[in-house]
Amino acid sequence: MPSGSGPCSCGRRPRPPPRGRPADLAELNQAVALIRSNYYKDDLDYGKLAPGSVSGLVEALGDPYSYYLDPAQVRAAVASSQVPTPG
């Protein structure tokens, strides 16, 4: 396949569109805006909100084989498995 021609389907059928509402970030953006304007702590660490959101999204899949690892967990897993990493 020529470079830049798009992802390979690798013999798989295209996925049907998701059931329910189309995926958008409106609710997530609204929640973040509400937290920013109404949360009582001024020193809230917004860097912790994104990983928590991603973790919740993956958990909501209801798939016992899907899980989210934050960057520190990935480093620990790679280090403990003795898998060589590039670089």
Beta strands, then each sheet from edge to edge (+ up, - down):
end
